[in-house]
Amino acid sequence: MGLDSRESRLRAQGCPQRKAFARHSTLRLHWFTGAPTKESETAAEKPNPTAEYIGTANALQLATAYNGKIQWDADDHNAYFYFYRDQMREWIFFTDLHTFKDRYELVQKDGLQASVRGFW
């Protein structure tokens, strides 16, 4: 379900605008595989998916360095790319100009509120 359809569905069900909201995160994440973990010395290693905050400038630098093809996720209204480093896939989700404009238009269209952390 797209970001704007959740809020629209609430309005269609009669929810007052002041109570209906949709959160559209502006956080940018870098997902990668961290060092494997073990519960004990004899236990098998387990995967360790890890995420860290990443700024747009650093995201774009990684895209350039590793030939990451920036793509658009129409459902989440978000730019992303992935690349391989040390035979492991890393994902970057970030806010580019397209992402910001798309979310800003959604805020304007639906009369939502915006903050530094997201749109409500």
DRENRONU-26799 format. One line per 3 residues: for each residue z, y, x of N, C-alpha, C. Coordinates in nm, 2 decimals, always signed. Atoms other than C-alpha are relative to their C-alpha. Layout:
% DRENRONU-26799
Z Y X Z Y X Z Y X ~ ...;
***
This chain:
% DRENRONU-26799
+0.00 -0.12 +0.09 +0.00 +0.00 +0.00 +0.00 +0.12 +0.09 ~ +0.01 -0.13 -0.08 -0.10 +0.34 +0.15 +0.12 +0.09 -0.02 ~ -0.12 -0.09 +0.01 +0.15 +0.61 +0.21 +0.00 +0.08 -0.12;
+0.00 -0.08 +0.11 +0.04 +0.83 -0.07 +0.02 -0.07 -0.13 ~ +0.00 +0.07 +0.12 +0.02 +0.56 -0.33 +0.14 -0.04 -0.04 ~ -0.13 +0.02 +0.03 +0.39 +0.48 -0.31 +0.07 +0.11 -0.08;
-0.05 -0.12 +0.07 +0.49 +0.83 -0.40 -0.06 +0.02 -0.13 ~ +0.07 -0.02 +0.13 +0.22 +0.85 -0.67 +0.05 -0.10 -0.10 ~ -0.04 +0.11 +0.09 +0.34 +0.52 -0.82 +0.14 +0.05 -0.06;
-0.13 -0.05 +0.05 +0.70 +0.67 -0.85 -0.02 +0.11 -0.11 ~ +0.03 -0.11 +0.09 +0.56 +0.98 -1.02 -0.05 -0.05 -0.13 ~ +0.07 +0.06 +0.12 +0.35 +0.77 -1.26 +0.11 -0.07 -0.09;
-0.10 +0.07 +0.07 +0.67 +0.58 -1.36 +0.10 +0.10 -0.06 ~ -0.09 -0.10 +0.06 +0.83 +0.91 -1.47 +0.11 +0.05 +0.10 ~ -0.10 -0.05 -0.09 +1.04 +0.98 -1.16 -0.02 +0.14 +0.03;
+0.02 -0.14 -0.02 +1.10 +1.35 -1.12 -0.04 +0.02 +0.15 ~ +0.05 -0.03 -0.13 +0.93 +1.51 -0.82 +0.11 +0.02 +0.10 ~ -0.11 -0.03 -0.10 +1.26 +1.62 -0.66 +0.06 -0.13 +0.05;
-0.06 +0.13 -0.04 +1.37 +1.25 -0.65 -0.10 -0.09 +0.07 ~ +0.10 +0.09 -0.06 +1.04 +1.09 -0.55 -0.04 +0.05 +0.14 ~ +0.03 -0.04 -0.14 +0.97 +1.09 -0.18 -0.08 -0.12 +0.06;
+0.06 +0.10 -0.09 +0.76 +0.91 +0.07 +0.03 +0.04 +0.14 ~ -0.03 -0.04 -0.14 +0.87 +0.90 +0.43 -0.12 -0.04 +0.09 ~ +0.12 +0.02 -0.09 +0.58 +0.93 +0.68 +0.05 +0.03 +0.14;
-0.05 -0.02 -0.13 +0.72 +0.88 +1.02 -0.09 +0.06 +0.10 ~ +0.08 -0.06 -0.11 +0.60 +1.09 +1.31 +0.04 -0.05 +0.13 ~ -0.04 +0.06 -0.13 +0.76 +0.87 +1.57 -0.11 -0.07 +0.06;
+0.10 +0.07 -0.08 +0.54 +0.74 +1.84 +0.06 -0.11 +0.08 ~ -0.06 +0.12 -0.06 +0.60 +0.39 +1.97 -0.09 -0.07 +0.10 ~ +0.07 +0.08 -0.10 +0.49 +0.19 +2.27 +0.06 -0.14 -0.01;
-0.05 +0.13 +0.01 +0.53 -0.18 +2.20 -0.06 -0.09 +0.11 ~ +0.04 +0.09 -0.11 +0.52 -0.43 +2.48 +0.10 -0.12 +0.01 ~ -0.08 +0.12 -0.01 +0.67 -0.76 +2.59 +0.10 +0.03 +0.12;
-0.10 -0.02 -0.11 +1.00 -0.71 +2.78 +0.03 -0.13 +0.07 ~ -0.03 +0.12 -0.07 +1.15 -0.96 +3.01 +0.06 -0.11 -0.09 ~ -0.05 +0.11 +0.09 +1.22 -1.30 +2.84 +0.15 +0.00 +0.00;
-0.15 +0.02 +0.00 +1.58 -1.36 +2.73 +0.04 -0.14 -0.02 ~ -0.06 +0.13 +0.01 +1.80 -1.66 +2.74 +0.14 +0.01 -0.06 ~ -0.14 -0.01 +0.06 +2.12 -1.73 +2.53 +0.10 -0.06 +0.10;
-0.09 +0.07 -0.10 +2.26 -1.95 +2.81 -0.08 -0.05 +0.12 ~ +0.07 +0.05 -0.12 +2.17 -2.09 +3.15 -0.10 -0.12 -0.03 ~ +0.08 +0.12 +0.03 +2.03 -2.41 +2.99 -0.10 +0.02 -0.12;
+0.09 -0.02 +0.11 +1.86 -2.25 +2.69 -0.14 +0.04 +0.05 ~ +0.13 -0.04 -0.03 +1.49 -2.19 +2.68 -0.02 +0.15 -0.01 ~ +0.03 -0.15 +0.01 +1.35 -1.84 +2.73 -0.06 +0.03 -0.13;
+0.06 -0.05 +0.13 +1.26 -1.64 +2.42 -0.07 +0.12 +0.03 ~ +0.07 -0.12 -0.01 +1.01 -1.37 +2.38 +0.09 +0.12 -0.02 ~ -0.08 -0.12 +0.01 +1.14 -1.02 +2.40 -0.09 +0.12 -0.04;
+0.08 -0.12 +0.04 +0.92 -0.77 +2.20 +0.09 +0.12 +0.01 ~ -0.08 -0.12 -0.03 +1.03 -0.42 +2.30 -0.08 +0.12 -0.04 ~ +0.06 -0.13 +0.03 +0.95 -0.07 +2.18 +0.07 +0.11 +0.06;
-0.06 -0.12 -0.05 +1.01 +0.26 +2.33 -0.08 +0.12 -0.05 ~ +0.06 -0.13 +0.04 +0.94 +0.62 +2.22 -0.10 +0.04 +0.11 ~ +0.09 -0.05 -0.09 +0.63 +0.76 +2.38 -0.06 +0.13 -0.05;
+0.07 -0.13 +0.04 +0.49 +1.12 +2.37 -0.15 -0.01 +0.00 ~ +0.15 +0.00 +0.01 +0.13 +1.19 +2.28 -0.07 +0.01 +0.14 ~ +0.07 -0.02 -0.13 +0.04 +1.31 +2.63 +0.01 -0.13 +0.08;
-0.02 +0.12 -0.08 +0.18 +0.99 +2.79 -0.09 -0.11 -0.07 ~ +0.08 +0.10 +0.07 +0.00 +0.78 +2.52 -0.15 +0.02 +0.04 ~ +0.14 -0.02 -0.04 -0.33 +0.94 +2.60 -0.03 -0.03 +0.14;
+0.01 +0.03 -0.14 -0.27 +0.90 +2.97 -0.02 -0.15 +0.02 ~ +0.02 +0.15 -0.01 -0.23 +0.52 +2.92 -0.13 -0.04 -0.06 ~ +0.13 +0.03 +0.05 -0.54 +0.51 +2.70 -0.11 +0.02 +0.10;
+0.10 -0.03 -0.11 -0.74 +0.67 +2.98 +0.01 -0.10 +0.11 ~ -0.02 +0.09 -0.12 -0.59 +0.46 +3.26 -0.04 -0.14 -0.03 ~ +0.02 +0.15 +0.03 -0.63 +0.12 +3.08 -0.12 -0.01 -0.10;
+0.12 +0.01 +0.08 -0.95 +0.20 +2.88 +0.03 -0.04 -0.15 ~ -0.04 +0.02 +0.14 -0.77 +0.19 +2.54 -0.08 +0.07 -0.09 ~ +0.09 -0.06 +0.10 -1.00 +0.25 +2.25 +0.09 +0.05 -0.12;
-0.08 -0.06 +0.11 -0.82 +0.49 +2.01 -0.06 -0.03 -0.14 ~ +0.05 +0.04 +0.13 -0.85 +0.36 +1.65 +0.08 +0.07 -0.11 ~ -0.07 -0.07 +0.11 -0.74 +0.48 +1.31 +0.04 -0.11 -0.10;
-0.05 +0.09 +0.10 -0.53 +0.28 +1.07 +0.01 +0.07 -0.13 ~ +0.01 -0.08 +0.13 -0.62 +0.41 +0.72 +0.11 -0.03 -0.09 ~ -0.11 +0.03 +0.08 -0.33 +0.23 +0.55 +0.12 +0.07 +0.04;
-0.12 -0.06 -0.05 -0.06 +0.37 +0.77 -0.02 +0.15 +0.04 ~ +0.03 -0.14 -0.04 -0.24 +0.70 +0.84 +0.05 +0.03 +0.14 ~ -0.05 +0.00 -0.13 -0.18 +0.65 +1.21 -0.11 -0.03 +0.10;
+0.08 +0.03 -0.11 -0.37 +0.65 +1.54 +0.07 -0.11 +0.08 ~ -0.06 +0.11 -0.09 -0.32 +0.35 +1.77 -0.11 -0.05 +0.10 ~ +0.08 +0.07 -0.09 -0.47 +0.16 +2.06 +0.08 -0.11 +0.06;
-0.07 +0.10 -0.08 -0.39 -0.14 +2.26 -0.08 -0.02 +0.13 ~ +0.06 +0.03 -0.13 -0.46 -0.25 +2.62 +0.08 -0.12 +0.06 ~ -0.06 +0.12 -0.07 -0.38 -0.54 +2.85 +0.05 +0.05 +0.14;
-0.06 -0.03 -0.13 -0.15 -0.50 +3.15 +0.07 -0.13 +0.04 ~ -0.07 +0.12 -0.05 -0.04 -0.80 +3.36 -0.02 -0.12 -0.10 ~ +0.03 +0.10 +0.10 -0.21 -1.03 +3.10 +0.08 +0.00 -0.13;
-0.07 -0.02 +0.13 +0.00 -0.89 +2.82 -0.05 +0.11 -0.08 ~ +0.05 -0.11 +0.08 -0.11 -0.68 +2.53 +0.11 +0.09 -0.03 ~ -0.09 -0.11 +0.03 +0.06 -0.35 +2.48 -0.06 +0.08 -0.11;
+0.05 -0.08 +0.11 +0.03 -0.15 +2.16 +0.06 +0.14 +0.01 ~ -0.04 -0.14 +0.00 +0.06 +0.23 +2.13 -0.03 +0.06 -0.14 ~ +0.02 -0.07 +0.13 +0.11 +0.41 +1.79 +0.04 +0.14 +0.02;
-0.03 -0.13 -0.04 +0.10 +0.78 +1.82 -0.06 +0.10 -0.10 ~ +0.05 -0.11 +0.08 +0.04 +1.11 +1.64 -0.10 +0.08 +0.07 ~ +0.11 -0.08 -0.06 -0.30 +1.26 +1.73 -0.03 +0.11 -0.11;
+0.04 -0.10 +0.09 -0.47 +1.55 +1.56 -0.04 -0.05 -0.14 ~ +0.04 +0.06 +0.13 -0.63 +1.33 +1.29 +0.12 -0.04 -0.08 ~ -0.12 +0.04 +0.07 -0.29 +1.18 +1.21 +0.08 +0.11 -0.06;
-0.08 -0.11 +0.05 -0.12 +1.51 +1.18 -0.07 +0.07 -0.12 ~ +0.08 -0.06 +0.11 -0.40 +1.66 +0.97 +0.01 -0.08 -0.13 ~ +0.00 +0.09 +0.11 -0.40 +1.36 +0.74 +0.14 +0.01 -0.08;
-0.13 +0.00 +0.06 -0.03 +1.37 +0.68 +0.03 +0.14 -0.05 ~ -0.02 -0.13 +0.05 -0.02 +1.75 +0.64 -0.07 +0.02 -0.13 ~ +0.07 -0.01 +0.13 -0.28 +1.73 +0.37 +0.07 -0.08 -0.11;
-0.08 +0.08 +0.09 -0.07 +1.46 +0.20 +0.12 +0.08 -0.05 ~ -0.12 -0.08 +0.03 +0.23 +1.69 +0.21 -0.04 +0.11 -0.10 ~ +0.05 -0.11 +0.08 +0.03 +1.98 +0.06 -0.04 -0.05 -0.14;
+0.05 +0.06 +0.13 -0.14 +1.76 -0.21 +0.11 -0.04 -0.09 ~ -0.10 +0.05 +0.08 +0.18 +1.60 -0.33 +0.13 +0.08 -0.01 ~ -0.11 -0.08 +0.01 +0.42 +1.88 -0.28 +0.13 -0.06 +0.07;
-0.11 +0.06 -0.07 +0.64 +1.69 -0.04 +0.06 +0.10 +0.10 ~ -0.07 -0.08 -0.10 +0.88 +1.83 +0.21 -0.03 -0.06 +0.14 ~ +0.03 +0.05 -0.14 +0.83 +1.80 +0.59 +0.12 +0.04 +0.09;
-0.10 -0.03 -0.10 +1.07 +1.79 +0.88 -0.06 -0.04 +0.14 ~ +0.04 +0.04 -0.14 +1.04 +1.73 +1.26 -0.02 -0.15 +0.00 ~ +0.00 +0.15 -0.01 +1.11 +1.36 +1.21 -0.10 -0.07 -0.10;
+0.09 +0.06 +0.10 +0.87 +1.30 +0.91 -0.02 +0.08 -0.12 ~ +0.03 -0.07 +0.12 +0.73 +1.40 +0.58 +0.07 -0.07 -0.11 ~ -0.08 +0.06 +0.12 +0.94 +1.34 +0.26 -0.06 +0.05 -0.13;
***
